[in-house]
Amino acid sequence: MLLVLLTSAACRPDTPATEQAATPAATVPTAARPATAGPADTLQLPGGQLVQLRPSTAAAFSQLPAGSLPDLPNDPAVEHLAATQGQVRRQGLDLLLLPARGNEVKLSSTPDAQFTLQNGEGVKYMYWGSLPAAHQWVVRAWYWESVGTVLVDQRTGRRLELMGDPVASADGCFVLLTSPGLGGGDQVNSLALVRIEADGARLLWQREPTTWEPQEVRWAGPRLAMLKMRHPDAQGELPDDAPATYAELPLPR
């Protein structure tokens, strides 16, 4: 399943796309397609608009800026709270975040004795960093065999918890979260789009593709993102060295 991003110039709401079988590319100039491009996929939007997912290359993907957040090991000792100038602090199992206005946000981790496979509510929160353009603090949520993200608005304290790793657009209007999960375990395989509004982050859509996993996303412009995807083999297996494919997602106006 392939997904469509939404127009970002004014951070306006939109509705998610509907899947449709692949159709011939009609809107992508031939010269813009790489010589090794594979089959094109078409997304049908509400109202009948079609958006073409354009095949791309590893070289083009590598030229784009990666997400600003570094890898975060599951170790509370690596929290970089000093960089928040006291706006984010830890008090035992509680992570406290103080927005510019509104009440302090408290995220409480599950005690070690209760953080077990049998406890489906168990979670450990660690401060990860910030997405300055989007006005969001980012907190990693560690579950038993999966990971998620909590976006906490630095202005209002509004929070949103989702699966995956976040990457903000340069203009701060949108955040995409990738959660590759076809390789086994309990991690959900999903791609989600969040819009940053005046009062905080709001989920626009989340999709769970079954034929590919969204390994990474990078923004190529205010209306263009690029996905790095991996595909299971004929037996449905997804080995660590599975080849990746790349695709541009143009944003509909």
Buried (B, 14 or more C-beta within 10 A) or exposed (E): EBBBBBBBEEBEEBEBBEEEEEEEBEEBEEEEBEEEBEEBBBBBBEEEEBBBBBBBBEEBBEEBEEBBBEEBEEEBEEBEEEEBEEBBBBEEBEBBBBBEEBEEBEBBBBEEEEBEEEEEEBBBBBBBBBBEBBBBBBBBBBBBEBBBBBBBBBBBBBBBBBBBBBBBBBBBBBBBBBBBBBBEEEBBBBBBBBBBBEEBBBBBBBBBBEEBBBBBBBBBBBBBBBBBBBEBEEEEEBEEEBEBBBBBBBBBE
